[in-house]
Amino acid sequence: MAFIFDRKHKNGKTWYVGYYYNGRLVRKKVGRSKSLARKVCGDIEAKIERADAGLLNKDYPIEKFFAEYLARTESVHSASYHDRNRRVIENFKRFLKAERPYLSKLSQIRPDIIEAYQRFRMKEVTPHSKKPIKKRTINIEVSSLKTFLNKAVKWDMISTNPIEGIEYLKENDSKKIRALTEEEARQLLAEANGWFKPVLLTAMYTGMREGELITLEWDDIDLHRCFIRIRRKPGWIPKSSGQKVRERDIAIPKQLAEFLREHKKKSSSDDNRVFHSKAGGPLNPGLRKALMRLTKKCGFQEVTQFHALRHTYATQLIKITKDLTVAKEQLGHSDIRTTMRYSDLTEDRKRKAADMLDFG
């Protein structure tokens, strides 16, 4: 069993972790942070337990790792995210059974194995539409596998991530999401009614993702300061474009704050959720269907993705403010290059800069 202790000196305290190894006491210096010492202590205890079980050999069984990963992350991931991870693992295990049945340890997963997995998935079709699996879907699965193996490194089940630096497929088979024009956005809002209108209006004026809208609570909204805070909740964490979970504050226009204030007065529910379904219960994933019915009614049925509303918000915000940094913070991106995908401003600036060159 590991334990923490401190040693006092004239500049304060230094924290240590102590544990017994092969019958002798080992002392590991951590620093001045007690919370860090506790974390290191927990990591050491986990290593000791795995060593006692004969598992600290940097070559963990694949099947056992996947089962442990799902069990250890279930409480910190949303139900939908956990289910997606489970499906990725099932697909990868199906690939191993079909094409690499001899693989049993994490260290045997190499870049060439992942490339074979990519080819395996490209030959398959979706269960419902029977259409080929999109390259974007395969890239998301490979990215998930990379995330899983990063955890394996952290948990001392493998020395290094064997697929670090793997090349993703070039995505040329996915339909580009089209932003709505200003006139289309107005038409959409004019035609919306019932339970979907507050959801649509908020999505259009904030760029919030579907999961963020579904889990939004009144405690997250400051109607006086005109801000919505995206924060983690039990069983749900905000989607991040990097490894760090990105909670953020979204500034909202006064007209949206006023609309939400009136919406709150009309709400008869006492569950603190901002939005509810037609039946009066919590919203469920699948807002896309409601949007598709509305876009078809308005005459632009090619707009089928709920993400089109976020795309519309981002492009209009960048067009009006010409400030990518503000857009980055509003959208919750960790990398401004992600924000730039929503904008043609970079291309315009490059063209204008090129046109300014004149060597006479």
N, C-alpha and C positions, 0 to 999 in steps of 0.2 A: 504494500500500500504506500502510495506517495503522500507527502504532506508538505505544507509551506511553513516557513519560519523567517524571521527577520533578524538582522544585526544592526544595532544602532551605532552611528558615528556622528561626528560633529556637523556633517552636512545633511543629516536625516537618517533614513532607514534604507537598507538594501535588502531586497527579498530574495529568498532562495527556495528551491524545491529539493526535498530530500527523499530518497527511496533506497531500498535495499536491493542489491544485485549480486548474485552469487555469494550471498552471505555477508557482504560488506556494505556499509553505508556509503551512498554516493550523494554528493552535494552539488547542485547545479545553480550557479548564480543567474538570476533573472534581471534584476534592476530595481528601480524605485517604485514600480507599479505593482500594487497588490493584486489588482484584477488580472494583469498579465500573468502573474505568478500562479494564480488559480487556474487560468487557462492552460498554462504549460503543465501544471500538475495533473489536470484532467487528461491531457494528451499522453503524458507518461504512464498514467494508470491504464489507459486503453492499450498502450503498447505492451505493458507488462501482462495484461490479461490475454492478449493475442499470443505473446511469447509462451505463456503457460499452456495455451491450447495448441502450441506448435504451429501457429499461423504467421508468425513474424519472420517470414522467409522471403519477403519481397516478391512473392509469386503466388498470389491469391487465386483460388479457383474462380473461374468466370461465373458459373451458376450461383455460387455462394455470394459473390460480390453483388451481382444484380439484385438478388433477394434482399441482401442487407441494405443496399442503396435505397430501394423502395421503402423499406421499413423505417430507415433512419430519417428520410426526408419527407415522409407523408405528412407529418405535423406542421411543417414549415412551408409546404407548397399548397396552392389552391387545389381543389378536387379536380378541376379540368386540367391543370398543369401536371398533376400527379398521374392522371389517366393518360395524358399524352406521352409521358415518360415510360409508362408501362407498355404502351403500344410500340414505342421505339424499341424497347428491350425485347418484346415478343418478336418483332420483325427481324432483329439481329440474331436472336436465338434460332429462329426459323432458317435464316441464311446459314448459320453454322451447322445446323443439323443436315441441311441439304447439300452444302458444298465443302464444309470444313469440319466434319464430325470428329476429327482427331484433335482439334483445339480444345484445351481444357483449362489453361492458365492465362492470366491477364498478360503476362510477358510475351505470349505468343501472338497477341494482336499487334500487327505491324501495319505500316502504311499500305503495303500491297494487299493486305486482308481487307482494309477499308475500301480500296479501289475495286476489289472484287465484289464487295457489298454494294457499291454504287452501281456496278454493272448488273448485279442480281436484281436490284430494285428497278432499274430502268427497263427490264424485261417484263415487269409486272404491270397489272392494271388495277384501278381503283375498284373496290367491291361493288359499288352501286352503279356508277356510270360506265364501267368497263373501259374507261379511257386510260392511256398510259400515265404512270405516276409522273408528276411534274418534277423537274430538276430542283425547283425551289424546295419542294417537300423533302427530297432526298438530302439536300444541303442542310435543312433544318435537323434531320435525323442524325447526320454526321456530326453536326455541331453539338447535338445533345449527347452523343457518344463521347465526344471530346470532354464535355462538362462532367459526365459520369467518371471518366478516367482521371480527371483533375482531382476529383474527390478521393479516388483510390490512392493517388499520390499523397494527398493530405492525410489520409488515414493509414499510411504506411503499408499499404497492401501491394504496392508496386513502386519501383524506384523513380521512374520518369514516365511521363505520358507518351506512349509509343506512337500516337498519331498527331503529336504536336507539329504544326506546319503542314498538315495535309491540304492538298489543293481541292477546292470546291468545284463543282460542275458549273460551267458557264450557263447562266439562266437565260435561255433564248426561246423558251416554250411557254412562258407565262404571259397572260394577258395583262397589259399595263393598266393600272388603276387610273381612271380618268377623274380629274377634279371637276366639280360642277362650275358652270359659269355663274356670274352674279345673278343673271336673270333666271337660270334654272334653280338656283338656291331659293330665290324669292318665291318662285312658283311652287316649289316643294313645301315650303313653310305655309304658303297660303292654302294648299290642299290638305295639309295634315290636320288631324283632329283627334279627340279622345285621348287615351293613355299614351299614345306614341308622340303627340306633339311636344310635350315638355322634354321628352328624351331627345327628340330631333333638334329642338331649339338649342338645348344645352350642348349637344354634340357639335352643332354648327358654330357656336360661339366660343367653344373651348378647345376643340380638337381632342376631346377625351376619347379613350378607347372604350370598346364595349364593356370589358370587365370593370373599368373604372366607373362607368355609368351605373352598372348593375349594383355595385357595392356602395355607391355614394350614399352617405347619411347626412342628416341635417347638421350634425356636429362638425362635419367637414367644411361647412359653408359659413363664411363670415359675410353676411349680407350688408353690414355696415361698411366694412373696408373693401367690399367687392372682390373677395378672393375665395377660391375653392382649393382646399388642400387635399392632395392625393397621398394617402398614408396607408401603411399596411394594417391589416385587420386579422383577427383569428381565422385561419384557414384560407387567407388570401394575401398575396403580396403584389405590389405594382410591378408590371412588366418593365424590364430594364433593357437598354440597348448596350449595356456593358455587364461586367460581372457583379458590380455593386447595385443593390436595390436603390432605385432613385425615387424617393419621396419628393414632392414638389408642391409649390403654391402656384396656382394659375390665376392671373388677374382676369376678371370678367367685366364686360361692359355694364354700365348702369342699367340699361334696358333689360338685360338678362337678370340682374339682381332684383329688379322690380317684378319681373315676371315670376321668378322663383318665390318671392315674398307672397305674391297673390296665390301661387300654386300651393304654398304651405298652408295658407288660410283655408283653402278648399279641401285639403287632404283630410280624410277621416280615419286614416290609419294611425296606429300608435306604436309601430315597430321601428320608428326613426329612419326608415328608408325614404329617400327622396322620390323615387320612381316605383310604380307598381304596374303589374300586368292588367289586362282587361278584366280579369277575374278578381283583382284586388290584392293578389299575393305578390311576393317578390318577383322581380324580373328574372327570366331565365336566359341563358345564352341562346342566340338565334334571332337577334334583332334584324339581321340581314333580310329575313323573309318579309318583315313589316316594311322595310325600306324598299324592297323589290316591288311590292304591291303598289307602293306610292309612285315610284319612278315609272312604272308601266302605265299608271293612270295619267302621269304628266307627259308621257310620250318620249321619254329617254330611257327605255328599258335596258339599254346596254350598261347602265350603271347598276351593278349588282352587288358590289362589295360595300359593307358598312364602313370599311376603312376609307371609302371615297369621301366621307364627311370630314375625317381628319385631314385628308389630302386637300380638300377644299379650304378648310380653315388655315392650314399651313401656307398654301400658295397665296391666298388672299392677304394673310398677315404679312408675309414677306413682300408682297407687291406693294402694300400700303406703307409699311414702315421702312422697307429696304434695310432691315436690321436682322441679320442672321443670328446674332447672339441672343436677341430677345426671343426670337422664334425657337431657338434651341432650348432655352430655359422654360418657355411655355409648354413645349412639347415633351420635355423631359429626356432629351437626348444627351448621352454622355460624350458624343463625338460630333462636332459641327459638320463633319462630312455626311453624317446621316441626315442632318437638316438640309444640306445642300441638294439632296436628291429631290426635294420638293420644289426646287427653285430653278428657274432659267436665268437667274441674275448672274451667276458665274459665267455662263456662256456669253451673255450680253456684255459683261465687263471685259472679257477676253477679246471680244470682237472690237469693242470701242478702243481698247488699249492698242490693239493691232493697227486700227485705222489711224491712230495718232502718230504712228511712225512715218517719217518722211525724210528720206535721205537726199531729197532734191534731185 
